[in-house]
Amino acid sequence: MTTLKIDVHHVTRVEGHGNIVVDTRNGEIKECRFEVVEAPRFFEAFVRGRPYYELSHITSRICGICSVGHATASLRATEKALGVEPPEQTVLLRKLLFHGEIIDSHVLHTYYLVAPDFLGVGSVIPLAATHREVVERALRVKKLSGDLCAMIGGRHTHPVAMAVGGFTHTPTEGELREMQARLVDARADMDETVALFATLPWPDFERETEYVSLKKDDEYAFIDGTVVTSDGFSYPIEDYRKVTNEECVPFSTAKWTHHNRESYMVGALARVNNNFDQLHPRAQEAAGKLGLKPICYNPFLNSAAQVVEMVHCVEDSIRISDELLTRGIQPEQPPKIEVEAGEGIGSCDVPRGILFHNYVYDEDGICVKANCIIPTNQNMANLNHDMQALVPQIMDKPQDEIRLTLEMLVRAYDPCISCSAHFLTVEFV
Amino acid sequence: MENPKSQTPNPKPKVAFFDFASCEGCQLTVIDALQTHLDLLGAIEIVQFREAMTEKGEDYQIAFIEGSCTRASDEARLKRIRAQADIVVALGACAHLGGINALKNLHPLEDVRRWVYGDKADWYETYAARPIGAVIEVDAAIPGCPIDREEFIAVVKAVLLGKSLPIPDYPLCVECKLKENVCLFHVGKFCLGPVVRAGCGALCPTFGSGCEGCRGLIPNPNENAMKDVLAEAGLTVEDILSRFTMFNAYQMQERAAEKEGK
């Protein structure tokens, strides 16, 4: 029987700092876990005392990749607390901006962080010489999604123009038409992307678990809706604590969450599993080519689910642009806010999964209480259970291969460790 | 004797990226900037960039550091980087100013720790957030939250050529006027443009949102006059201070301490 000791100190090509620790003796697992060693940042403590209009600008700084997602969840929480409903055009523009971020984040993860594992290199940089067309395509899609976010929000990382009840800036009809034309052109890149990822040999591993996501009656849900699970549960967003059940685990660096089982998974795979029927037909077709059929229990296919969502978001962005152009773009004018005391809970399904922001404001609109529950947090328990199930299956392989497979598993979850509102530091063993 | 280094076939400067408490948005902006300046990859050799690559080279001349120093263990790591690198560049507001992380300095530390971690607070190492310049000598800073892509490219080029840094010392209003924006004070909003360093192309005012000061104050800003202007616009001192502190809490506290010392 094998004795195995793996200590990957700071897994690379992930967002933030985490370590893999595996220790087996005579085929028996002594230790097997993913540690988070990111510096805690205390957002929930220091937003107290800040006025309502600052909250989305401060909390977008939780994460550089999903700052639009944090800003959107934050604005929805504030809007619910203050009794503000954004007008239809604002809702459409937010969806379009959100799609931009989903595409941006997914192309970064699938092409820059995941693909090098399958092509046997340490980063995307050497691929520029060996797989030039692949890199150029990734850059093209990345630029498109970044430009889409910038057109609406001012920039992608930490958007400027998102405000309570509306935007402080409006894209012009010309900008929107030009963007739509680029999105139509991007269909070819999406086809190539699906073709590329369909050839990748995803590790063969399954572990049955529960998938949690938002759901809406009329569309594939990213913003608002109800919280549903693949075990058949459904809750209003306001009852999010019934799903997340945060707990401290002595050997873990992060608070863990569980619902109906020992753990659950959030993110692209959870959304595709729960809301497959609402995907655009082209995205469903892509799922077929990628071998992704709900319900899929292979966490490595989270990256394939991200490819499916990129296809969906390109198609839906074309549709939303049509709707905006047909309606005619009006100047956005965020309403004057009547400040009142209240509590609000906002939820979005951001690139890495379902996210909750919960604020309490006093009568002057000053935040007195805040709680943010981050997707990566919710995935920690599931990732650890996957690792513990995977290690015995691959224990007889060479150590380098085991190490790579475990790193690939961590990367498949696309962890965003900077989103570490709850994350804790640990001492190394 | 001949310096063996002069015979090295690859004279490209080796560059490494590091991060401390931050959102990594500045490193993402670096990735974005490189995609439109692939030529730059030919002029430097990136030996360490954990977010984007597996390789970890410890032999580097230029270090870019994102994030604030928020715990004692960060100091040792910062000093190791300083000892290795010829040039250290602070990347973005967290490293340059302390930035958003320093908002926690406005609360008693014990209260902040208990608020988030309850009775487990003692498990987690943390202290007041500081810019990296408070711990090690910094040769250059690229301001902003996040950094501006073009400014990053311009700074890298200046560093490689040994030229002075293209970071302006004048206020944001200069750039905003060049863009022919309507002044936000005229439409009832507020903006820190008059006292904050330019270089971002006045992005926030251009998108209808007042400057929040992420690039830091200009040298010798006439803050008191600024406060009067804001007060004329009907804003309370608390509003103004709150806007100043969003990214400059560390600086505001340092200035207050300095005044008290006098």
Interface residues (C-beta under 8 A of the other chain):
Chain A: H10 T12 R13 V14 E15 G16 H17 A39 P40 R41 F42 E44 A45 F46 V47 R48 G49 R50 P51 E54 H57 I58 R61 I62 C63 G64 I65 S67 L108 Y112 L113 P116 G122 S123 V124 I125 A128 L139 K142 K143 G146 G153 G154 R155 H156 T157 H158 V160 A161 A163 F167 T168 H169 C248 S418 A421 H422 L424 T425
Chain B: F20 A21 S22 C23 E24 G25 C26 Q27 L28 T29 I31 D32 Q35 T36 L38 L41 I46 F49 R50 E51 A52 M53 T54 E55 K56 G67 T70 R71 D74 G99 I100 N101 L103 K104 L106 H107 D111 V112 R113 W115 V116 Y117 K120 W123 Y124 E125 T126 C145 P146 L203 C204 T206 F207 G208 S209 E212 D239 S242 M246
